Amino acid sequence: MHLPVLRFCKTMELRNDPALIEAYKKAHAKGAAWPEITQGMKDVGILDMEIYLIGTKLFMIMDTVADFDHDKAMAELATKPRQSEWEAHMSQFQDASSDASADQKWQLMERIYKLGE
């Protein structure tokens, strides 16, 4: 049985530095993300997340529970254990101000097409 979910897509730029991009990829390799981070995402209603990379552009697909309130959940996620530490660690890779919030770095994308609609 498939449960109803919401999907959010986001994008962000990494710094144009091959060594930093490789380090970012390693930080997101299977089992490398800190367990507190993945647990925090699950706690706020994120069911699944994938991040794709081309050049310096990241693309995130985030599937959530059907009643997910994006702004409320992101604010709650920011208070979870080690989340601010993770964001500070990730900021070295990201082409954004180091004091920008995760929500400011990851820009929500607008869906403009869906097969069958």
C-alpha positions, 0 to 999 in steps of 0.5 A: 500500500502506498501512503500519500506523501508530499515531495519537495525539490530543492537546489543549492550551489557548492563552491567550485573546488573539486577537492571540496566537492569530493569531500562533500560527496564523502560526507554524504556517502552511505553511512557517513551522515551523522545519525543525529541528523538522519534521526532529526529529519525522520522526527520532523516527518521527512520519509526519504531524501536523495541528493544529486550532483552535477558540476557544482549544482545540488538537487535534493528530492525530499519526500515527507508525510502528507501533512508536512508543514515545510516552514514549521518542520524546517524550524523544528529541524534546526533545533534538533541535536547536532543540527547547527553543528552539521550546518556549520560543517557543511557550510565549508562546501556551500557557495553561500554565506556561512551564517545563512540558514539551511532554508536560505541555502537550499532553495525550494524549486517550483514544480512546473510539470508532472506526467499525467497532470 
